[in-house]
Amino acid sequence: MGYRYLETDVHATADGVVVVFHDDTTDRLLGRPGRIRDLRWADLATERVGGASVVPRLDEVLDAWPGVRFNIDVKDDPAVDPTVEVVRRTGTAGRVLLASFSAARLARVRASLPAVATSMGTREAARLWLASRVGRRPVLPPSVVAVQVPVRYGRVRVVDGRFVAHAHRLGLQVHVWTIDDPGTMTHLLDLGVDGIMTDRIEVLRDVYAARGVWPTTP
């Protein structure tokens, strides 16, 4: 479809294989009980998502699309070191961004692989939002290039013009998740956000095309 940036989630198996998988359990997608962190890769290699698709390893995905940049959400503590090792071994630090809600996971990533781009964790993003209300400049870890947030957090409107402008003044991109409505996508792009995470990639493509910023196929 022409996308050059993809977001995905990773977990690590009991024997340290990093797999591209959203859930921390296999119940919903594989129809069998179990936690990814408790299973060996051999247990997953023969499983099929929805009876058809294999469970991909992160190294396979990175190798399959050498021209794609990946936003990788490290979903579980045991996945941190194996994910860093995969990025290091595949030489892909220049085209991945490692993300996590967890401050502890992000600290481990940044200490182990200083060259890789990271996004803000939940507490860092909250401090940035508060700073945007008063025009204060927070101290940022050197590897942080983006803040990734929902439009709202409870009753608080997170993404507005002031927040986006403040992040941009600090040299940060603003990525918003998870947006599937075309009207909301359009509004966020009007505010100046730099990225939108969606489960409806064809809808986002059409919104970009309507704005004249989607590459045309020769």
MIGUTI-104230 format. One record per residue: z, y, x of N, C-alpha, C, O in turn. Coordinates in steps of 0.1 Angstrom, whole numbers, plus 5000, padded with zeros to 4 digits. Atoms other than C-alpha are relative to their C-alpha. Example, Ala and Ser with C-alpha at 12.3 -4.5 7.8 and 13.67 -1.06 7.14 Angstrom:
BEGIN
[node [5000 4988 5009] [5078 4955 5123] [5000 5012 5009] [5007 5012 5019]]
[node [5000 4989 4991] [5071 4989 5137] [5008 5011 4992] [5009 5022 4997]]
//
This chain:
BEGIN
[node [5000 4988 5008] [5000 5000 5000] [5000 5013 5008] [4999 5024 5003]]
[node [5001 4988 4991] [5001 5023 5030] [5013 5005 5005] [5014 5015 5012]]
[node [4987 4995 4996] [5038 5026 5035] [5002 4998 5015] [4999 4987 5021]]
[node [4997 5001 4986] [5049 5032 5071] [5015 5000 5003] [5019 4998 5015]]
[node [4985 5001 4999] [5087 5033 5065] [5005 4991 4990] [5003 4992 4978]]
[node [4994 5010 5009] [5106 5004 5050] [5015 4999 5002] [5020 5000 5013]]
[node [4985 5002 4999] [5143 5000 5042] [5003 4986 4996] [4998 4980 4987]]
[node [4996 5014 5003] [5159 4966 5043] [5015 4998 5004] [5021 5006 5011]]
[node [4986 5003 4997] [5194 4950 5045] [5000 4987 5009] [4991 4978 5007]]
[node [4999 5012 4992] [5205 4924 5070] [5014 4994 5000] [5024 5001 4999]]
[node [4988 5008 4998] [5232 4897 5073] [4998 4991 5012] [4987 4988 5016]]
[node [5001 5010 4989] [5240 4872 5101] [5006 4987 4995] [5016 4987 4988]]
[node [4995 5013 5003] [5244 4835 5096] [5011 4996 5009] [5015 5004 5018]]
[node [4988 5005 4992] [5273 4815 5110] [4996 4998 5015] [5005 5000 5024]]
[node [5004 5002 4986] [5253 4808 5142] [4992 5012 5005] [4985 5011 5015]]
[node [5005 4988 4994] [5242 4844 5147] [4986 5004 4998] [4980 5012 5005]]
[node [5014 4997 5003] [5207 4845 5132] [5000 5011 4990] [5006 5010 4979]]
[node [5000 4988 5009] [5200 4879 5116] [4988 4998 4989] [4977 4996 4993]]
[node [5010 5002 5011] [5182 4875 5082] [4999 5012 4991] [5009 5020 4989]]
[node [5002 4988 5009] [5167 4901 5059] [5003 4995 4986] [4996 4987 4981]]
[node [4995 5005 5013] [5186 4896 5027] [5010 5010 4995] [5018 5015 5002]]
[node [4992 4989 5006] [5202 4920 5003] [5015 4996 4997] [5024 5002 5002]]
[node [4987 5005 5004] [5231 4900 4989] [5008 4994 5012] [5002 4988 5021]]
[node [4992 5007 4990] [5260 4887 5010] [5002 4985 4996] [5007 4977 5004]]
[node [4999 5014 5004] [5259 4855 4989] [4986 4995 4996] [4977 5003 4994]]
[node [5013 5006 5004] [5231 4831 4980] [4998 4997 4985] [4988 4992 4981]]
[node [5000 5004 5014] [5240 4827 4944] [4988 5005 4992] [4981 4998 4985]]
[node [5010 4993 5008] [5216 4852 4928] [4986 4997 5004] [4977 4994 4996]]
[node [5014 5001 4996] [5185 4849 4949] [4996 4986 5004] [4984 4983 5003]]
[node [5004 5013 4997] [5186 4813 4960] [5005 4989 4990] [5001 4978 4991]]
[node [4995 5009 5011] [5204 4798 4930] [5010 4989 5005] [5011 4978 4999]]
[node [4990 5010 4995] [5231 4780 4951] [5011 5008 5005] [5010 5019 5011]]
[node [4989 4992 4995] [5266 4791 4960] [5001 5000 5015] [4997 4991 5022]]
[node [4998 4999 4986] [5275 4802 4994] [4999 5014 5005] [4993 5023 4999]]
[node [5001 4987 4994] [5280 4832 5017] [4991 4999 5013] [4991 4989 5020]]
[node [5009 5001 4989] [5253 4840 5043] [5008 4998 5013] [5004 4990 5022]]
[node [4992 5001 4988] [5280 4844 5070] [5006 4986 5003] [5010 4983 5014]]
[node [4994 5014 4998] [5292 4808 5064] [4990 4990 5002] [4993 4978 5004]]
[node [5011 5009 4999] [5258 4792 5065] [4993 5000 5014] [4992 5011 5020]]
[node [5008 5000 4988] [5238 4781 5095] [4986 5003 4997] [4981 5001 4986]]
[node [5014 4997 5003] [5202 4792 5099] [4993 4987 4995] [4984 4989 4986]]
[node [5007 5012 5005] [5191 4756 5094] [5002 4997 4985] [4994 4991 4978]]
[node [4998 5002 5014] [5207 4757 5060] [4991 5010 4992] [4988 5007 4980]]
[node [5008 4990 5008] [5186 4788 5050] [4985 4998 5003] [4977 5002 4994]]
[node [5014 5001 4997] [5153 4780 5067] [4992 4993 4990] [4980 4996 4989]]
[node [5008 5008 5009] [5143 4755 5041] [5001 5006 4985] [4995 5001 4976]]
[node [4998 4994 5013] [5155 4777 5011] [4988 5009 4996] [4981 5014 5005]]
[node [5010 4991 5005] [5131 4797 4990] [5005 5010 4990] [5012 5006 4980]]
[node [4995 4989 5009] [5138 4830 4972] [4991 4999 4988] [4978 5000 4989]]
[node [5008 5002 5012] [5127 4825 4936] [4991 4988 5000] [4981 4987 4993]]
[node [5008 5012 4999] [5113 4791 4946] [4988 5001 5008] [4980 4992 5009]]
[node [5013 4998 4994] [5085 4806 4966] [5001 5006 5014] [4995 5001 5023]]
[node [5000 4993 4987] [5094 4830 4995] [5011 4995 5009] [5022 4992 5005]]
[node [4991 5004 4990] [5111 4821 5027] [5010 5011 5002] [5008 5023 4999]]
[node [4990 4990 4995] [5143 4839 5039] [4995 5004 5014] [4996 4996 5023]]
[node [5006 4996 4987] [5128 4860 5068] [5011 5003 5009] [5022 5009 5006]]
[node [4991 4995 4989] [5146 4865 5101] [4995 5014 5003] [4984 5018 5002]]
[node [5003 4986 4996] [5148 4901 5113] [4990 5001 5011] [4981 5009 5011]]
[node [5010 4999 4989] [5129 4894 5145] [4986 4997 4995] [4976 5003 5000]]
[node [5013 5003 5006] [5100 4879 5125] [4995 5012 4993] [4983 5015 4994]]
[node [5005 4988 5007] [5098 4910 5103] [4996 5011 5009] [4985 5017 5007]]
[node [5004 4989 4991] [5098 4934 5132] [4987 4996 5008] [4979 5005 5010]]
[node [5012 5004 4993] [5071 4913 5150] [4988 5001 4991] [4977 5004 4995]]
[node [5011 5001 5010] [5050 4910 5118] [4994 5014 4997] [4982 5015 4995]]
[node [5005 4987 5003] [5047 4948 5113] [5003 5010 5012] [5012 5018 5011]]
[node [4997 4992 4988] [5046 4965 5147] [4997 5015 4998] [5002 5023 5006]]
[node [5003 4985 5003] [5033 4998 5132] [5009 5006 4990] [5007 5017 4986]]
[node [4991 4995 5010] [5061 5001 5107] [5014 5004 5006] [5019 4997 5015]]
[node [4986 4996 4996] [5094 5019 5111] [5010 4995 4990] [5007 4995 4978]]
[node [4991 5007 5009] [5124 5002 5096] [5014 5007 5000] [5019 5011 5010]]
[node [4986 4995 5003] [5157 5016 5081] [5008 4987 4997] [5006 4981 4987]]
[node [4993 5013 5001] [5180 4986 5086] [5015 5002 4997] [5022 5008 5005]]
[node [4986 4999 5004] [5213 4985 5067] [5008 4988 5004] [5005 4977 4999]]
[node [4992 5011 4995] [5238 4963 5085] [5011 4998 4990] [5021 5006 4990]]
[node [4991 5001 5012] [5257 4949 5055] [5013 4993 5003] [5022 4994 4994]]
[node [4988 5008 4998] [5284 4928 5071] [5005 5001 5015] [4996 5003 5024]]
[node [4995 4999 4986] [5307 4930 5102] [4994 4990 5010] [4990 4994 5021]]
[node [5006 5009 4990] [5294 4898 5118] [4986 5002 5004] [4981 4996 5013]]
[node [5014 4998 4997] [5259 4911 5117] [4997 5011 5010] [4986 5012 5015]]
[node [5002 4988 4991] [5265 4941 5140] [4994 4995 5014] [4983 5000 5017]]
[node [5004 5004 4987] [5262 4924 5174] [4987 4993 5000] [4978 4996 5009]]
[node [5013 5007 5000] [5234 4900 5165] [4988 5010 4997] [4977 5008 5002]]
[node [5010 4991 5003] [5214 4929 5150] [4996 5009 5012] [4985 5011 5015]]
[node [5002 4992 4988] [5218 4950 5181] [4992 4992 5010] [4983 4997 5017]]
[node [5007 5009 4990] [5207 4920 5202] [4985 4998 4996] [4977 4998 5005]]
[node [5014 5002 5004] [5175 4915 5181] [4992 5013 5003] [4981 5012 5008]]
[node [5007 4988 4997] [5166 4952 5184] [4998 5002 5015] [4987 5006 5019]]
[node [5002 4999 4985] [5172 4951 5221] [4989 4990 5005] [4981 4994 5013]]
[node [5009 5011 4995] [5153 4918 5226] [4985 5003 4996] [4976 5000 5004]]
[node [5013 4997 5005] [5123 4929 5205] [4994 5013 5005] [4983 5017 5003]]
[node [5005 4987 4995] [5121 4963 5222] [4996 5010 4989] [4987 5018 4990]]
[node [5004 4992 5012] [5121 4981 5188] [5010 5011 4997] [5009 5017 4986]]
[node [4990 4990 5002] [5149 5006 5193] [4993 5014 4996] [4999 5022 4989]]
[node [5007 4988 5003] [5123 5034 5191] [4994 5001 4986] [4989 5012 4982]]
[node [5005 4999 5013] [5112 5025 5156] [5009 4994 4989] [5005 4990 4978]]
[node [4991 5004 5010] [5143 5014 5138] [5011 5011 4999] [5014 5018 5009]]
[node [4988 4993 5002] [5172 5033 5123] [5011 4991 4994] [5008 4984 4985]]
[node [4989 5009 5004] [5205 5014 5119] [5010 5008 4991] [5015 5019 4995]]
[node [4992 4993 5010] [5226 5023 5089] [5011 4991 4995] [5010 4979 4996]]
[node [4989 5008 5006] [5259 5012 5073] [5009 5010 4992] [5010 5021 4996]]
[node [4990 4992 5007] [5284 5025 5048] [5013 5000 5009] [5021 5009 5007]]
[node [4988 5001 4992] [5311 5014 5073] [5000 5008 5013] [4991 5007 5021]]
[node [4998 4992 4987] [5323 5038 5100] [5002 4991 5012] [4997 4994 5022]]
[node [4998 5009 4989] [5335 5009 5121] [4988 4993 5005] [4986 4992 5017]]
[node [5013 5006 4996] [5301 4992 5120] [4992 5010 5008] [4986 5006 5018]]
[node [5008 4990 4994] [5284 5024 5129] [5005 5003 5014] [4997 5005 5024]]
[node [4994 4997 4987] [5308 5030 5158] [4996 4989 5010] [4993 4992 5022]]
[node [5004 5011 4991] [5300 4996 5172] [4985 5000 5004] [4981 4998 5015]]
[node [5015 4999 4998] [5262 5001 5168] [4998 5011 5011] [4991 5009 5020]]
[node [5002 4988 4991] [5264 5035 5186] [5005 4997 5014] [4999 5002 5024]]
[node [4995 5003 4987] [5285 5022 5214] [4992 4989 5007] [4990 4990 5020]]
[node [5008 5011 4994] [5263 4991 5220] [4986 5004 5003] [4980 4999 5012]]
[node [5014 4997 4999] [5229 5007 5216] [4998 5016 4998] [4994 5020 4987]]
[node [5001 4986 5001] [5231 5045 5222] [4986 5006 4997] [4985 5017 4991]]
[node [5014 4995 5001] [5193 5049 5222] [4995 4999 4985] [4985 5005 4982]]
[node [5005 5003 5013] [5189 5037 5186] [5004 5011 4990] [5016 5016 4991]]
[node [4997 4990 5010] [5188 5062 5157] [5009 4994 4990] [5008 4982 4986]]
[node [4991 5004 5011] [5216 5060 5131] [5000 5010 4989] [4997 5022 4991]]
[node [4997 4990 5011] [5224 5076 5098] [5015 5001 4999] [5023 4994 5005]]
[node [4985 4998 5002] [5258 5089 5086] [5006 4989 4992] [4999 4984 4983]]
[node [4993 5009 5008] [5283 5066 5072] [5006 5008 4988] [5004 5020 4987]]
[node [4995 4994 5012] [5301 5073 5039] [5009 5012 5003] [5008 5023 4997]]
[node [4991 4989 4997] [5329 5094 5054] [4993 5012 5007] [4996 5024 5004]]
[node [5008 4990 4993] [5305 5113 5077] [4992 5008 4990] [4991 5021 4990]]
[node [5008 4993 5010] [5283 5121 5047] [5009 5009 4991] [5005 5020 4987]]
[node [4991 4992 5008] [5313 5133 5027] [5004 5013 5007] [5005 5024 5001]]
[node [4996 4988 4992] [5323 5157 5055] [4988 5009 5001] [4990 5022 5000]]
[node [5012 4991 4999] [5287 5170 5057] [4999 5007 4987] [4996 5019 4986]]
[node [5001 4993 5013] [5287 5177 5019] [5011 5011 4999] [5007 5022 4995]]
[node [4990 4989 5001] [5320 5196 5022] [4996 5012 5009] [4998 5023 5006]]
[node [5005 4989 4991] [5306 5215 5052] [4989 5008 4994] [4989 5020 4997]]
[node [5011 4992 5006] [5276 5225 5032] [5005 5010 4990] [4998 5019 4986]]
[node [4995 4990 5010] [5298 5242 5006] [5005 5012 5007] [5005 5023 5000]]
[node [4994 4989 4993] [5313 5265 5032] [4992 5005 5012] [4996 5014 5019]]
[node [5009 4996 4989] [5285 5267 5058] [5005 4997 5013] [5002 5003 5023]]
[node [4994 5004 4987] [5305 5250 5085] [4991 4989 5007] [4984 4982 5000]]
[node [5008 5010 4992] [5288 5230 5113] [5009 4989 5005] [5017 4991 5014]]
[node [4991 5011 4995] [5304 5196 5117] [4995 4994 5013] [4983 4996 5017]]
[node [5004 5007 4987] [5304 5176 5150] [4993 4987 4996] [4998 4979 4988]]
[node [5008 5011 5003] [5277 5150 5149] [4999 4991 5012] [4997 4995 5023]]
[node [5004 5009 4989] [5273 5118 5170] [4986 5002 5004] [4977 5005 4996]]
[node [5013 4997 4995] [5243 5122 5192] [4988 4992 4994] [4977 4997 4992]]
[node [5011 5009 5005] [5223 5093 5176] [4997 5003 4985] [4988 4997 4980]]
[node [5002 4998 5014] [5226 5106 5140] [4988 5009 4998] [4987 5020 5003]]
[node [5013 4993 5003] [5192 5117 5127] [4999 5002 4985] [4990 5010 4981]]
[node [5002 4999 5015] [5197 5114 5089] [5013 4998 4993] [5023 4991 4998]]
[node [4990 5003 5010] [5221 5114 5060] [4994 4993 4988] [4984 4998 4983]]
[node [5006 5008 5011] [5215 5088 5033] [5011 5000 4989] [5021 4994 4991]]
[node [4990 4998 5010] [5232 5095 5000] [4994 4998 4986] [4981 4998 4984]]
[node [5005 5000 5014] [5229 5090 4962] [4999 5015 4995] [5005 5024 5001]]
[node [5001 4986 5006] [5220 5120 4940] [5014 5004 4996] [5018 5016 4998]]
[node [4987 4996 5005] [5255 5119 4925] [5010 4989 5006] [5006 4978 5008]]
[node [4989 5009 4997] [5288 5104 4936] [5011 5002 4990] [5019 5012 4991]]
[node [4991 4997 5011] [5309 5100 4905] [4995 5012 4992] [4984 5013 4988]]
[node [5003 4988 5007] [5310 5134 4889] [4995 5011 5009] [4991 5022 5004]]
[node [5004 4990 4990] [5300 5152 4921] [4985 4999 5002] [4979 4988 5005]]
[node [5014 4999 4996] [5264 5163 4925] [4999 5001 5015] [5003 5012 5021]]
[node [5001 5000 4986] [5256 5154 4961] [4988 5008 5005] [4989 5017 5013]]
[node [5013 4995 4995] [5220 5163 4966] [4996 5012 4991] [4991 5011 4980]]
[node [5005 4988 5006] [5212 5199 4957] [4994 5009 5012] [4993 5005 5023]]
[node [5006 4992 4990] [5194 5227 4975] [5008 5004 5011] [5004 5005 5023]]
[node [4991 4996 4990] [5224 5238 4994] [5002 4989 5010] [5002 4991 5022]]
[node [4998 5012 4991] [5231 5203 5008] [4988 4997 5009] [4989 4995 5021]]
[node [5012 5002 4992] [5195 5198 5018] [4997 5010 5011] [4994 5007 5022]]
[node [5002 4989 4990] [5192 5232 5035] [5010 4999 5011] [5006 5001 5023]]
[node [4990 5000 4989] [5224 5227 5054] [4997 4988 5009] [4998 4990 5022]]
[node [5003 5012 4992] [5214 5192 5066] [4988 5004 5009] [4988 5000 5021]]
[node [5012 4996 4992] [5180 5206 5078] [5004 5010 5011] [4998 5009 5022]]
[node [4996 4991 4989] [5197 5234 5097] [5007 4993 5011] [5006 4998 5023]]
[node [4994 5008 4989] [5216 5207 5116] [4990 4991 5006] [4994 4983 5015]]
[node [5010 5009 4995] [5184 5189 5123] [5000 4986 4994] [4995 4977 5000]]
[node [4999 5013 5007] [5191 5160 5099] [4990 4999 4989] [4987 5009 4982]]
[node [5008 5003 5012] [5168 5144 5075] [5009 4996 4988] [5020 4991 4991]]
[node [4992 5005 5012] [5180 5137 5039] [4992 4989 4993] [4981 4991 4989]]
[node [5006 5012 5007] [5172 5103 5024] [5009 4997 4988] [5021 4997 4989]]
[node [4993 5002 5013] [5182 5096 4988] [4997 4986 4994] [4986 4982 4994]]
[node [5001 5014 5006] [5189 5062 4972] [5006 5000 4986] [5015 5008 4983]]
[node [5012 5007 5001] [5180 5045 4949] [4993 5006 4988] [4998 5005 4977]]
[node [5006 4991 5010] [5155 5065 4928] [4987 4992 4995] [4978 4990 5003]]
[node [5012 5007 5006] [5130 5047 4904] [4993 5008 4990] [4983 5004 4985]]
[node [5006 4992 5010] [5123 5075 4880] [4991 5011 5006] [4995 5018 5015]]
[node [5009 4991 4993] [5092 5096 4888] [5004 5015 4998] [5001 5023 5007]]
[node [4995 4987 5001] [5107 5128 4874] [5010 5004 5010] [5010 5015 5016]]
[node [4990 4998 4990] [5137 5125 4896] [4994 5001 5014] [4998 5009 5022]]
[node [5007 5000 4987] [5115 5117 4926] [4994 5014 5002] [4995 5020 5013]]
[node [5007 4987 4998] [5095 5149 4920] [5010 5011 5002] [5008 5020 5011]]
[node [4990 4990 4999] [5126 5170 4916] [5006 5000 5014] [5008 5010 5021]]
[node [4994 5001 4986] [5141 5157 4949] [4990 5004 5010] [4994 5011 5020]]
[node [5009 4995 4990] [5109 5163 4968] [4998 5015 4999] [4996 5021 5009]]
[node [5001 4986 5001] [5108 5198 4954] [5012 5007 5007] [5011 5018 5012]]
[node [4989 4995 4992] [5143 5202 4969] [4999 5000 5015] [5006 5006 5022]]
[node [5003 5001 4986] [5129 5192 5002] [5006 4988 5007] [5006 4987 5019]]
[node [4995 5012 4993] [5144 5158 5008] [4989 4993 5008] [4977 4995 5005]]
[node [5010 5006 4991] [5127 5138 5035] [4996 4986 4997] [4986 4981 5002]]
[node [5002 5014 5003] [5129 5103 5022] [5006 4996 4987] [5017 5001 4983]]
[node [4995 5006 5013] [5134 5084 4989] [4999 4985 5001] [4989 4979 5004]]
[node [5000 5014 5000] [5145 5048 4987] [4998 4996 4985] [5005 5001 4976]]
[node [5004 5004 5014] [5131 5030 4956] [4998 4985 4999] [4994 4979 5009]]
[node [5005 5014 5002] [5126 4996 4941] [4987 5000 4993] [4981 4989 4991]]
[node [5013 4999 5006] [5094 5009 4925] [4990 5007 5009] [4988 5019 5007]]
[node [5008 4993 4989] [5072 5016 4955] [4987 5005 4995] [4981 5015 5000]]
[node [5012 4995 5005] [5041 5020 4934] [5002 5013 4993] [4993 5022 4992]]
[node [4997 4987 5006] [5057 5048 4914] [5002 5011 5010] [4996 5022 5008]]
[node [4998 4990 4990] [5068 5066 4945] [4986 5004 5006] [4983 5015 5009]]
[node [5014 4998 4995] [5032 5062 4959] [4993 5010 4991] [4986 5019 4995]]
[node [5007 4991 5010] [5018 5078 4927] [5005 5014 5000] [4998 5024 4999]]
[node [4995 4986 5000] [5042 5107 4929] [4995 5007 5012] [4992 5019 5011]]
[node [5005 4994 4988] [5032 5114 4965] [4985 5003 4998] [4981 5014 5003]]
[node [5015 4998 5002] [4995 5110 4956] [4998 5013 4991] [4989 5020 4994]]
[node [5002 4988 5009] [4999 5136 4928] [5003 5013 5007] [4998 5023 5003]]
[node [4996 4988 4992] [5014 5160 4953] [4990 5002 5011] [4991 5012 5019]]
[node [5010 4999 4990] [4984 5154 4976] [5004 4997 5014] [4998 5002 5024]]
[node [4995 5003 4986] [5004 5140 5005] [4999 4985 5003] [5006 4980 5012]]
[node [5001 5014 4997] [4995 5103 5002] [4986 4998 5007] [4976 5003 5002]]
[node [5013 5002 4993] [4968 5091 5027] [4990 4993 4991] [4993 4983 4984]]
[node [5011 5006 5008] [4935 5083 5009] [4994 4988 5008] [4993 4989 5020]]
[node [5006 5012 4994] [4919 5049 5016] [4985 5003 5002] [4978 5007 4992]]
[node [5014 4997 4998] [4885 5053 5032] [4991 4992 4991] [4978 4993 4992]]
//
